[in-house]
Amino acid sequence: MDEENNKKPSININTFSVLTFIVALASLGFGIYNYYDKNIGITTYSGSDGNAASFVEGSIAEVAAKVSDSVVSITTEVRTQSWNGSSSTSTAAGTGFILTEDGYIMTNKHVVEDAKTVNVTLNDGTTYKNVKVVGLDPLNDSAILKVDNPQNFKPVTLGDSKTVNAGQQVIVIGNALGEYQNSVTAGIISGTGRSLVASDSTGSAYERLSDMLQTDAAINGGNSGGPIINAAGEVIGIATAYASSSQTVGFAIPIASVKGIIRNVIATGEFARAVLNISYLPIDASVAEEYNLSVKAGAYLEDANSVVAGGAGEKAGLKQGDIITKINNVEIGKAGSLTTLIGEYKVGDTVALTVLRDGNETTLKATLQAYKN
């Protein structure tokens, strides 16, 4: 897997009003209180792990009511061109969720990419037109919008996708089928660390997605960009895709992978993804056996091109043959891939890399750089 140079084909929004990906091929406790983190400008949960919470009778409705005012419906106008050169304008729909009181909103890239105009509608029906697209994620299907002069914006609480477990209960809120605003569905996390190839609704454009959360909570067309929420009311993922054969096989981007981008936008106003400037092979049991590696999880720098000259990884001292096993003492694997774990940090942050080199463990410090196309 290439951390930074894994360029994905552009997803062209079509004339359909449904903007969700369809899976084409698949591979491989309750919080005590919340607080406003001045360093990132968003609300995060503090106390025990919110992913340990469970819904009880009536609590799905309570959590949905708490979060619904933070979920927005997104409509776009897209200009398309036919084979004979004529052009037309079509509309499409998706979902987003509010990050800050001053108007930042998270959604999927494929919801707003190539859009001529973007409009946002709150749960109370208030509509904001010609919303600005701050940036599109070069490595994942995420985007951030900015509403000018927002009124009564209620931010979500961001949870911790690193501790998500298969079997835990979740809900999804979104603009189902592009028609039914703030629809609520419930289910469980079916699995973590899923990889897949997704297409748009015409099947004409594809994107590779990795390290996804799988859920059986129904994700329909129009849910794209909406929040996956745990029983503590925290957002742990972004609804992104569903299997064409079953709407109970859905997929979400783990929220950890975009927290750094959120931090960067709020701190500087600029959309930037922090990276190590390396390529790596994700280690699992089969890769460990094939390469005779001593660990069954981590990031393997397998060849001479793995470490980009002048990049954050090279400056930290990474070399061909290294195996990165932890980021700031969080193990790569169940908690997320290297890319996802790095995604929690913003450009300029320094992280500790636990590295296996020639059978010995060492720690390197890396100052993260901005991804450049």
C-alpha positions as a printed Julia matrix, in Angstrom:
373×3 Matrix{Float64}:
   0.0     0.0     0.0
   1.27    3.46   -0.88
   0.65    5.98    1.89
   0.79    9.14   -0.19
   1.09    8.21   -3.84
  -2.0     6.01   -3.86
  -3.84    8.34   -6.23
  -7.46    7.47   -6.85
  -9.42    8.11  -10.06
 -11.76   11.08  -10.02
 -15.33   10.13   -9.18
 -17.63   11.98  -11.56
 -21.02   12.8   -10.05
 -23.73   11.73  -12.46
 -27.34   12.71  -13.09
 -28.67   10.4   -10.4
 -29.87   12.0    -7.16
 -28.22    9.22   -5.16
 -24.59    9.72   -4.23
 -23.25    6.64   -2.53
 -20.64    4.16   -3.64
 -21.62    0.61   -4.5
 -19.17   -2.1    -3.54
 -17.8    -3.75   -6.64
 -15.21   -6.05   -5.09
 -14.29   -6.9    -1.51
 -10.88   -8.14   -0.36
  -9.4    -8.99    2.3
 -17.97    1.81   28.3
 -19.63    5.04   28.58
 -17.89    8.44   28.61
 -17.87   10.41   31.85
 -17.92   13.91   30.35
 -16.99   15.79   27.21
 -14.87   18.86   26.74
 -13.88   21.44   24.15
 -10.33   20.85   22.96
  -8.84   24.3    22.36
  -6.03   22.8    20.3
  -8.39   21.4    17.66
 -11.49   23.49   18.16
 -13.89   20.54   18.28
 -15.63   18.58   20.98
 -14.11   15.22   21.85
 -15.1    12.73   24.48
 -13.22   12.34   27.74
 -13.49    9.66   30.38
 -13.9     5.95   29.71
 -14.24    4.61   26.19
 -17.56    5.51   24.56
 -17.34    2.38   22.39
 -17.97    0.31   25.51
 -21.46    1.8    25.85
 -24.57   -0.15   24.82
 -28.0     1.02   23.8
 -30.78    0.25   26.28
 -34.52    0.53   25.82
 -35.34    3.99   24.49
 -31.75    5.13   24.17
 -31.56    4.84   20.37
 -34.23    7.52   20.15
 -32.43    9.62   22.75
 -29.06    9.42   20.98
 -30.67   10.07   17.57
 -32.47   13.13   18.94
 -29.23   14.4    20.48
 -27.23   14.08   17.26
 -29.85   14.83   14.57
 -29.5    18.6    14.82
 -25.81   18.15   13.96
 -26.57   16.18   10.77
 -27.17   18.08    7.52
 -28.53   17.18    4.11
 -26.4    18.2     1.13
 -27.69   18.87   -2.38
 -25.5    19.68   -5.34
 -25.79   20.81   -8.93
 -23.45   19.12  -11.35
 -22.81   20.07  -14.96
 -22.43   17.06  -17.23
 -21.41   16.87  -20.88
 -22.76   14.34  -23.37
 -20.91   12.6   -26.18
 -22.08   15.19  -28.72
 -20.76   18.13  -26.68
 -24.02   19.37  -25.24
 -24.13   20.07  -21.52
 -26.82   19.76  -18.88
 -27.17   20.38  -15.15
 -28.32   17.65  -12.78
 -28.89   17.49   -9.04
 -27.64   15.0    -6.48
 -27.81   14.49   -2.73
 -25.75   13.35    0.24
 -25.23   13.93    3.96
 -22.76   15.69    6.25
 -22.25   16.5     9.91
 -21.34   19.71   11.71
 -17.83   19.97   13.15
 -17.82   23.49   14.6
 -20.21   26.26   15.57
 -18.61   28.56   13.0
 -19.66   26.43   10.06
 -17.26   23.58    9.22
 -18.97   20.41    7.96
 -17.55   16.96    7.14
 -18.83   14.83    4.24
 -17.6    12.42    1.57
 -15.47   13.63   -1.31
 -17.7    11.91   -3.84
 -20.72   13.88   -2.57
 -19.27   17.27   -3.59
 -16.48   16.59   -6.07
 -17.07   18.34   -9.41
 -20.19   20.06   -8.04
 -21.12   23.42   -9.57
 -23.0    24.48   -6.44
 -23.36   22.96   -2.97
 -26.34   23.64   -0.67
 -26.7    22.54    2.96
 -29.98   22.04    4.83
 -30.18   21.73    8.61
 -32.55   19.43   10.48
 -34.89   22.4    11.12
 -35.16   23.13    7.4
 -32.8    26.12    7.28
 -30.89   26.07    3.97
 -27.52   27.63    3.2
 -26.71   28.07   -0.49
 -23.44   28.22   -2.41
 -21.49   26.58    0.4
 -17.7    26.58    0.0
 -15.78   23.32   -0.48
 -12.68   23.87    1.67
 -10.86   20.8     0.41
 -10.99   17.22   -0.88
  -8.91   14.47    0.71
  -6.26   13.2    -1.75
  -5.98    9.81   -0.01
  -9.5     9.09    1.22
 -13.14    9.76    0.38
 -13.6    12.77    2.66
 -14.17   16.51    2.25
 -14.8    19.55    4.41
 -17.29   22.35    3.66
 -17.62   25.83    5.2
 -20.88   27.7     5.72
 -20.62   31.49    6.07
 -22.48   33.16    8.93
 -24.04   29.99   10.35
 -26.84   30.22   12.88
 -27.42   27.73   15.72
 -24.85   25.23   14.48
 -24.53   22.3    16.9
 -21.26   20.35   16.51
 -21.06   16.58   16.87
 -18.83   14.87   19.43
 -16.02   12.91   17.79
 -15.29    9.47   19.26
 -12.38    7.06   18.95
 -12.54    4.63   16.03
  -9.31    2.94   17.21
 -11.23    1.08   19.93
 -14.25    0.03   17.85
 -15.15   -3.65   18.26
 -17.1    -6.02   16.07
 -20.52   -6.53   17.61
 -20.86   -3.1    19.24
 -24.1    -1.24   18.54
 -24.27    1.82   16.29
 -26.74    4.03   14.48
 -26.51    5.81   11.12
 -28.22    9.13   10.38
 -28.53   10.41    6.84
 -30.51   11.74    3.9
 -31.77    8.31    2.78
 -32.29    7.99   -0.98
 -31.74   11.74   -1.21
 -35.35   12.25   -0.09
 -35.8    11.29    3.55
 -33.78   13.75    5.63
 -32.2    12.57    8.89
 -33.36    8.96    8.59
 -32.1     6.77   11.45
 -31.04    3.14   11.09
 -29.55    0.88   13.75
 -27.27   -2.14   13.8
 -23.84   -3.31   14.86
 -20.26   -3.05   13.7
 -19.83   -6.2    11.62
 -16.07   -5.93   11.21
 -13.09   -3.58   11.05
 -10.12   -3.12    8.73
 -12.08   -3.99    5.58
 -10.69   -3.29    2.1
 -12.82   -2.91   -1.01
 -13.15   -1.44   -4.46
 -16.13    0.89   -4.82
 -17.87    2.4    -7.84
 -20.29    5.25   -8.3
 -23.92    4.51   -9.16
 -23.17    4.2   -12.9
 -20.27    1.81  -12.38
 -18.11    4.1   -14.5
 -15.68    5.27  -11.81
 -13.87    3.27   -9.16
 -11.99    3.95   -5.96
 -10.0     1.7    -3.63
 -10.89    2.08    0.03
  -9.06    0.47    2.93
  -9.27    0.12    6.71
 -13.05    0.59    6.61
 -15.61   -0.17    9.32
 -18.3    -2.62    8.21
 -21.84   -2.29    9.59
 -25.24   -3.92    9.08
 -27.01   -0.65    9.94
 -28.69    0.2     6.64
 -26.73    2.64    4.46
 -28.7     3.8     1.42
 -28.08    6.16   -1.45
 -27.99    9.68   -0.01
 -26.48    8.53    3.31
 -22.99    9.19    1.96
 -21.07   11.49    4.28
 -23.36   10.93    7.25
 -22.17    9.9    10.71
 -21.86    6.42   12.21
 -22.61    6.93   15.91
 -21.91    4.79   18.98
 -24.18    4.41   22.0
 -22.41    7.28   23.77
 -23.5     9.64   20.97
 -20.01    9.95   19.46
 -19.22    9.93   15.74
 -16.86    7.03   15.02
 -17.11    6.89   11.23
 -18.34    8.45    7.97
 -20.89    6.41    5.98
 -19.38    5.87    2.54
 -20.41    2.68    0.72
 -22.82   -0.21    0.63
 -22.82   -3.58   -1.13
 -24.92   -3.59   -4.28
 -26.37   -6.97   -3.26
 -27.36   -5.92    0.28
 -27.92   -2.63    2.07
 -27.06   -4.36    5.34
 -23.43   -4.61    4.26
 -22.27   -1.03    4.56
 -18.9     0.59    5.05
 -17.63    3.69    6.83
 -14.37    5.61    6.98
 -12.99    5.47   10.56
 -13.08    8.94   12.11
  -9.45    8.61   13.29
  -8.25    8.83    9.7
  -9.61   12.37    9.22
  -9.08   13.97   12.65
  -5.75   15.44   11.57
  -7.33   17.09    8.53
 -10.07   18.5    10.77
  -7.47   19.86   13.19
  -5.49   21.42   10.36
  -8.52   23.12    8.79
  -9.71   24.53   12.11
  -6.24   25.71   13.12
  -5.18   27.24    9.79
  -8.19   27.33    7.46
  -6.25   25.13    5.05
  -7.13   21.58    4.03
  -4.02   19.41    4.37
  -3.3    15.76    5.17
  -0.25   14.92    7.29
   1.97   12.15    5.92
   5.29   10.39    6.49
   6.15   10.35    2.76
   6.64    6.59    2.63
   5.16    3.6     0.83
   4.52    0.43    2.78
   3.08   -3.04    2.66
   0.42   -3.71    5.32
   1.44   -6.81    7.25
  -0.99   -9.65    7.92
  -0.4   -13.37    8.5
   0.08  -14.14    4.79
   2.48  -11.24    4.23
   4.43  -12.2     7.35
   4.81  -15.74    6.01
   5.72  -14.65    2.48
   8.43  -12.24    3.63
   9.49  -14.26    6.68
   8.67  -11.42    9.04
   8.69  -11.74   12.81
   5.39   -9.89   13.36
   1.87  -10.33   11.93
   0.84   -6.67   11.99
   2.56   -3.44   11.05
   3.87   -1.55    8.03
   6.74   -3.1     6.07
   9.08   -0.87    4.04
   9.89   -3.53    1.51
  11.99   -1.86   -1.19
  14.35    1.0    -2.01
  11.47    3.23   -3.1
   9.61    2.92    0.2
  11.2     6.01    1.76
  10.86    9.23   -0.25
  13.98   11.39   -0.32
  13.56   14.49    1.83
  10.33   13.22    3.33
   9.34   13.04    6.97
  10.16    9.33    7.11
  13.67    9.73    5.73
  14.36   12.66    8.07
  13.23   10.47   10.97
  15.73    7.79    9.95
  13.44    5.17    8.34
  15.14    2.72    5.96
  14.29   -0.07    3.57
  13.47   -3.24    5.5
  12.09   -1.43    8.56
   8.81   -2.56   10.1
   6.77    0.15   11.82
   4.67   -1.47   14.55
   3.34    1.48   16.59
   2.47    5.17   16.24
   2.77    7.01   19.56
   2.63    3.62   21.26
  -0.65    2.64   19.51
  -0.23   -0.69   17.73
  -0.82   -0.81   13.99
  -3.39   -3.5    13.25
  -6.69   -3.7    15.06
  -6.53   -0.01   16.01
  -6.03    0.9    12.35
  -3.52    0.94    9.53
  -0.47    3.17    9.58
  -2.25    5.65    7.29
  -5.29    5.8     9.56
  -3.23    6.26   12.71
  -1.13    9.0    11.1
  -4.43   10.54    9.97
  -5.17   11.55   13.57
  -2.37   14.13   13.46
  -2.01   17.43   11.66
   0.85   18.78    9.59
   3.8    19.72   11.81
   2.96   17.29   14.61
   5.8    15.05   15.81
   5.02   11.38   16.39
   6.99    8.48   17.85
   7.49    5.52   15.5
   8.22    2.13   17.04
  10.38    0.33   14.49
  11.73   -3.2    14.17
  15.1    -3.19   12.41
  17.19   -6.34   12.07
  15.24   -7.91   14.91
  15.79   -5.01   17.3
  13.18   -2.48   18.42
  13.95    1.23   18.26
  11.99    4.47   18.48
  12.25    7.25   15.9
  10.69   10.71   15.97
   9.03   11.99   12.8
   7.66   15.48   12.13
   4.76   15.06    9.71
   4.66   16.88    6.39
   1.76   17.96    4.16
   0.77   15.64    1.34
   1.62   17.01   -2.09
   0.07   15.68   -5.3
